[in-house]
């Protein structure tokens, strides 16, 4: 079977032991790899009651069957565990070069169990696999860690480094994992899980190859996909202006959150923080992940001034909002400096920015004072307070210890009515796309298995008109400002989008071609000649249902599928002014088309039909 290199490792940090973990071929096809296989293994181990920051919370680092091939967008891999931020299923994915590097070492994935008594790193180098002491790296940020390891492992081939910064070491609940310096497993706090295990880094370097079942077809489909991507408008915009190319259009359609979700329109703000502005001022060059013709990453420099920043990774769209529009501040250099500190400390810039924006809101309403903030003024329109809060939360100093819990945890501790100022679902802060302007996205946020998420489905691209998949049952031109007819679209968008984090494939590539094209690529790589679009969709349904069941086992019910008060408050201006999603109607229709009972659990018959009868038995016996 092509695509998989044939070996998974289980690393026991408590015992210092590394063993092989057998995975049957039929399991690989049924769950693909990445986050889907992680969910299967998590269920089989039955650790849904584990403390997210305890030794029993296993950490899964898994590639998929097309990871590390030359299929465009195949740079990705997934990391999963129970989330320290949300308390439910947590996962994230990233591009870069770690997935191909891991496969060149002859490894498809790693499961990390237990807790080391001291800081360690896992090193896979030219066929050797070992745990090494990392005490000298503890306390370094992710940039310093990457540089140090590349210096000590200098050679013909540069190693790929996964690492955590001080935030992960200090168990900040939304700490992330860095792949080198440009790519991050950002959401749900997987960096804190690494920190709790005292696993500072995973380093890999190898010379192997990924087996391809049908090299002739594979070469042809790679060439065809590259051509289609090159001609696609979304790819051209991403190449020219990065993900921040969405800023101006977003302001026009009511997509941009302003001042902690309180305002709906400010074109001066979006222009100051947009992709074209970044390209004209601070951009040095565009960069690409492995095997990607789009090259949406930004390398920037702020040469002087209070936010002077050396040449390095620039902010994505999400960070330009979370440290820009969410603070109602328009200094792009300040956003770039905020992004650098998020990267170095290793924190999710979405949750960090949203939690700080919540603190700004609390400060404006008198719920937090200068005494609480250590004398730092948190004033909308300015970024300096946010940067000061980043330093505090990464180190859990002063008010930073409160902010390190994320907005839901911080509001619960603070009280005083501050809960109404948060914008989270199931504990995960809403990403930087306002659901008041995209009602289908609102429903997808409510039903996402990791909390508010715009990457567990294709709803954003579908509803914003960035992609069209009429051949798989999705019509064109879904009206974002309407709640009508969204349940069926969201279900299909989920079933199509969920497997991307298992294969693992970048969503941006899927904006450029159809699913028939993807299926031909999967067949060429794996040799699954009878693999079809229908099997792909059924796999997506299976993976969504499995992750939903895991969340049910961890306490999620219908009451958790809800929009926060911030989002149910109409905006005073902008494209979405006066409108809010009809959450009750959309949920009622969605539960029917998805096959969920009144408590929010998948019906036994639905699970059995999806090949998850064992999961259904456990779920309905326990709850």
N, C-alpha and C positions, 0 to 999 in steps of 0.2 A: 504494500500500500504506500503510495507516494504522500508527500507532504509532511508526515511525521518522521522524525529521525529515530524513534524507537526506544527512548529511555526517559523515565521520570525518576526524580530523586526525592527521598524523604530525609530531611535534615533535622535531627533531634539535638537541639541546642543544650538541653539539660545534661545529656549523656555524652555530647560531643561525637555522635555517631551519624554516619551517612550511609543510607541503604537505598537499593533500588525499589521502586514502587510499581508493581505491574498494573497496566491498564489494558483491558481487553479491546480488540479492534472494534467489536460491535458497540462498546461504550463510547469509543472515540467518534464513531459515526453518529450515534444517537445524540451526543451532547457536544460534538465538534471539538471543543478545546476551550482555551481562554476562560471566560467567566462562566460559561455553561458547564464545562467539566468541573470547575471549582464548586459550583452549586451542587452538582451530583456528589462529589466527594464529601462536601460539607454535610449533606444529608446522610450519607452512609455512615459518617462518623458520629452523628447524633449529638453534636455539641452546641445546639442552639441555646442552651442555658449558660454557656461559658461566659465568664467575665471578659468583655472585650479587651481589657488591658491585663488580663491574667494569662498564665502559662498554657491554659487549655484552649485558647483561641488560636486555632491553626491558621497559618497565613499561606495562601496559594499564589504562586507566581507562575503563570501558565501562558504558553503560546498557543496558536491554532494551526490548522493544517496548511494555510497559505502564508503564515508568518515566515519572513525570511526568504521568500521566493522573490521573483522579479515581477509578480503581479503588482501593478501600481497601487500604492497604499497599504502594502503588506508588511509595513514596519512594526505593526502594533502588537501588544501583548496585554494581559490583564493581571491585576492583583486583587485578591478578594479575601475577606474575613468578616467576622461580625464587627460592625462599625462602632468605634468608641464615641462617635458624635451622635449617632441616631439610635444605637442599641439594636438595630436590625441588620438585614443583609447589607453588606458594604462591598463595593467594588469600584475600581477605576481602571483606566487604560491609558496608554501613552504610545507615541511613536518613537522616533529616534533610531538608535541602532542596537538596542539591547536584545530584542527578539532575534534578529539574524545572528548576533554574536552568540547568544545562548544555543541556538541550533547548530552553529558551527562547532560548538563544544560537544555535540552529540546528545543534547538534552532538550526535551520538549517542555519540561516544566519542573518546578521545585515546590515541595510542600514543607514548610518550616513549622516545627512543633516544639513545644517546651519553651524554656526560658534559660538563657545563659547566665551564669553567676558573674560574668564580667563581659565587657564589650568585645565582640568578635565580628569578623567578616568572613563571608563565604567566598572562596576563590576557586574559579574554574579556569585552568590555564593549560592549554596544549595537552589535554587528556587527563590532567591531574585535578582532583577535587579535594579540597581540604578547608577546614576551619582554622583561621589564624587570629591571633590576638589583635584587637583594634583599640586598645586602651589609649594609645598615642593619638588616635583620630577623634576620640570622644571629646566633644566640646568645639570641634571645627564645624564651620558651615559647609553647605553642599559644594560650593565652588572650591573651597580650600581642600575638602576631602577628595574631590575629583582630581585636582591638580597633584596632590600628594601621592595618590595611588598611581597616577600616570607617570609620575617621576620614578617611583620605586619599581614599577613594572615596565620601564622603558624597553623598547625593542623594535623589531621590524613592524609589528602590528600593534596599534594602540588598543588597550583594553576598553571595554564598555563598562561603565560604573553606575550602579544603583546605590544611592546613599540617602541618609537623612541628615538634617541639620539640627540645630539646637532645639527647635520646636518638637521634633520627634523624640529627642532625648528627654525633654521636659514634659512629655505626654500631653502636649496641646492636642485637644480632641479632633482638630482638623489639620493636623500635620500631614504633609504630603511626602512623596518619595520622588527624588530627582533622578533622571537618567542623564548622566553627564551634566550639562548646565542648561540645556535648552528644552528638555521635555520632562513632564511631571505627571505622576499619577496623583491627581489633585484632590479629588473629592472623597468624602466619607472617612478620612483619618487613617489611611493605611500606614502613613509614616509613624503615627503613634503606636500602632501595633508592632512595627519594627522596633521602635524605641523601647516598648515594654519587654520585648524579647532580648534587648541589648544587642540587636543585630545592626551594626552601623552601616554595613555596605555589602553588596554582592558584586563581584567583579568577574567578568568573563572574557576570555580570548581564545579563539580556536580557528582551525583551518578547514573544518569539514564542510560538507555541502548538504543541501536539502534534496532528498530524492524526488524526482518528477516521474510520474507514471507514463505520461505521453509527451515526450520532449518536442515532437513535431507540432502537435496541436498547441502545446504550451507556448512555444516561440511565436506562433501565429496570433494567439489571443493576446499575448503581451503587447505585440506590435499594434494590434487593432485597438486595444484599450488606451494605449498612449495617444494614438491619433484622435480617438473620440474625446479624451480629456482635453487635448490641446485645442479642440474646436469648441468646447463648451464654455458658455459665458460665465457661469459661476467660477470655473477654474481660472479663467483669465482675470477676473476681478480679484480672486484670492492671490494670484501670482503678483499682480501689480500693487495691491494695497494691503495684503494680508487679511486676517479675519476682521480687522477693524474697518474693512471696506463696507461693512453692514451698518455703520453708525448713521450716516445721513439718511439712508432709506428707512432705517429703524425709527428715526424721529418722525418721518412722514407718516408711518403706519401705526404709530402708538406703541412701539416695541421697546422704547428706551426708559428704564427706571430713573427717576430724578429725585434727589433729596429724600432718600429712603422711601421711595415709592409714593411720594406725596404730590408730585407735579407731573404734567403730561406733555409739555412742549417747551423747547428752548433751542432753536436752531443755531443760535450763537454758540451755545454749549457744545452741540454735536459737531459743528464745524471745527471748533478748537481742538477736539479730541479725535477727529476722524482719521481714517486711513490715508487720504490724500495729504492731510496736514502733517502726519508723521513722515510720509515719504518726502515731503518738501523740506522738512526741518531736521530731523534727527536720524533718518534711515541711512545706514551704511550699505546694506545689501540684504537680499532675500536669501533664505536658506531652506533646504529641503530635508525631510526625513529620508531614510533609506528607501530607495526604489519609488520615489515620488516625483512625478513631472510637474507638480503644481508649485512647490516651494513657497508655502504661505508663511513660514516663520520669518520674523523680522530680527535683524541685528542692528542695534542702534548705538548712538553715542550722544551724550549731553556734554559738550566740550568745556563748559564753564558755568558759573552761576551757583546758586545755593543748592541745586540738585545735580551737580556735576556727577556724571556717571560714565565710567570707561566703556569702551566698545564691548558689547555683550548682548545677551538675549533681550529683546524688546517685548512690551506687553501685547497680549492678545486683546481682542474685542472685549472679552469678559472683564479683564482687569482695567481697561480704559473706562468701563462703566463702574465697576465696584470701587475704584479709587478716584473716579472722575465724576461721572454724572450722579452717582449715588450720594456723593458728598456735595453735589451742586457746585463743583469747582472745575475750572477749565484750564489749569496749568498742566499741559502735557508732560513737561519735564518733571513735574512732581509725581505724575503717574508712573513715569519711567523709573524714578528713584524708588517709589513704593514697590514696583514690580521687582526691582533688584533685591530689595530686602525680603520680600516674600520668597523669592527663589533661594536666596542664601540661607535664610532661617529654615526653609522648607515648610511653608504653610500654604494651604489652598487659598488663592487670592480671592475667590468668590466668597467663601464663608468669612474670611478675614475682613474683606471690605464691607460685607453686609453687617457683620457684627459690630464693626467700628461705626458704620452709618447708624445702626441702632443706638450706639452710645452717643453719637452726635444728637440724635433725636431726643434721647433722654436728657442730655445736657440742656438742650434748647427749652425743654419743658420743666426744668428744675428737678428732675428725678435723679440726676447726677450733678455734683458740685465740684468746684476746684479742689476741695479737700479730698473728694473721692478720686479725682484724676491725678493727684500729685502735683497740682498747680498748672496742669496743661489745659488750655482752653480748647474746647471742641466746638468749632464754629463752622456751620455750613458756608461753603464758598472758599474754604481754606484747606490745604492738605497737610500742613505741618503737624497738626494734632494727630492725624491718622498715622503719620510716620512714627511719631512718638509712641502711639499705642502699639504699633507693630513691634517695636523694641521691647515694650513691657510684656506683651502677651507671649512672645516667643520665649521669654525668660521666666514667665509667670511671676513677674515682679509687680507689687502693688495692685492696681486695678487690672493689670494684665492677667492676674490669676483668675479673675472673674471672666474676662473676655476670652480666655483660653478654653472656656467651656462651650463656645459657640453661642449664638443669639438665644436659642431656646433655653439652654442651661443657665446662661447669664441672667436672662429675664426671670427665670424661676427663682434664682437666688436673690435677685434684687427686689422683685415684687413691685409694689407701689404703682401698679397698673402698667408697668413696662412691657408686660406680655403682649399688649395690644399694638406695640410698636414693632414687633418682629414680623418677618415674612418668611416663614418656613413651613414645610410639609414633612411630617414624620421626622422632624429634627434637622432636615437638610434645607439650607437656605435656598430660596428660589433663585435660579440663575438669571442672567441679565437680559431676559426677554419678558416683557410685561404681559401676563395672561389676560389682562383686560383688553388688550388689542388683538389677542389670538385665543379665542375661546376653546378651540381644539387643543391647543397647547396647555390651557388651564386644566382640561380633563386629563391629559397625559401627565401633567405634574401630579395631579391627585392620585393617579393609579400607578405611577412609576414604582418599581420595587425597591429603589434605594432612596426614596424621598423625592422632592422636587428635582427633576432631571430633564435636560433637553437632549441627552445623548443615548437614552435607552430606547429610542424609537426614531422614526423619520418624520414626525409630525411637524416639526419646525420647518423643514424644507418643503413639505407638501403644502402647508397652510400659507407659507410666505411666497409660494410660487417659484421656489428655487429648483424644484425637481418635479417630474411628472411620471407616474407609473400606471397609466391607464390599462396596461396589459395584465395587471394583477388586481384589478378591481377598484382602483382609486381614480375617481374623477378629477378633473382639473378645476381650478378656480374655486376653492373652498373659501367662503367669506369669513375672514378672521373675526369680525365684529358680531358674528352670529353664533348662537349655541345650537342651532338647528342642525341635525344630521351629522353631528360630530362623533357619536359613539362608534359607529361602524368604521369610520375613517381612522379613528385612534386605534381601534383593535388591529386593523390591517397594518397601520404604521408601526405598531409595536411588534407584530409578528415578523415584519420585514426587517426591522431595525435591530431587534435583540440579538440575532445571530452574528451581526457584524463584530460584536465584542467577544465572540467565541472563535471566529475564523482565524485571525482577527484582522479586520480591514478598516481603514479610515473612512468615515462617513462621507467626507468631501468627494472622494472618488465616486461614490454611489450617486452623487448628484449629477454625474456626467454621462451615465449610460443606463441601460435597462437590466432587469434581473436575469433575463435570458443570457446576457453577456457574462454576468457573474457566474451563472451555473456552468457555462462552458469552461470558465477558468477553473472552477472547483473540480470538474471532471478531469481536465487535463492534468492537474496537479496530483489528485488523489487516486485516479483510476476508477472512481465510482461511476461507471458508465450509465447507470440507470438513475443517477441523482437528478432530480427535477426541481422546477420552481415550486411544485406542490409539496415535495418533501422538505424543501427549504422552509416554506411557510409553516408546515406542521412542526418542524423543528423549532422555529421561533415561538410558536404557541406553547410547545412543551417546555421550553426554557423559561418563558414568562410565568407559566403556571407553577413550575417548580420553585422559582424564586418567590412567588406570591405565597406559596405554602410554607416556605421557610420563614417568611415574615409572620404568617399566621401563628406558627409555632413559637415565634418570639413575641407574640402578643398583639399583632396588628389586627384591627377589626375595621368595620365600615366607618366607625367614628374617626378613624385616622385618614380616610380619604376625603379631605376637606380643604377648602381654601382659607387662608388666614384673614383676619379682620381687615388688615391693610389692603388686601386685594379686593375685598368685598365693599370697600369704600370707593365710590366713583371719583374719577379725576376731574379737576376743575377745567381743564383745557386739553388740547391735543386731539388726535384722531379718535381716541377712545373716550372722550369726555362724556360723563354721565352714564357710562355703560359698565356693567359687571357681568361676568359669566353666570349662567343659570346652572349652578352646580347640582342642584337636586334633580333637575330634568336630565342633565347629561349623565349623572351617575346612575339614575334609574335605568336609562336606556343602555348604558354601558354594562351594568351588571347582567342585564338580560342577554346581550349579544356575547358576553364573555363567559357566561355560565357560572356566576357567583351567587351564593345564597345570601340571605338578609344580613348575615353576620360578616359578609365579605370573604367567605371561604369558597374556593372552587368546589363545585358539586362532585361527588364521587364518580358519577357517570362520565363527567367531563374529563376527570383525571384518568380514568381507566381508558377512555378513548384515545387520550394523548400518550398512552404508554407509561402512566405514572400511578398504576394501581397500588403499588407498595406505599407510595407517598400518601395517597388518599387514605389508606388504612391507618397509617400512623396519625395523620392529621385529625381524622374524624373520631378516632378512639381517644385521643388526648384532650380534645377541646369539647 
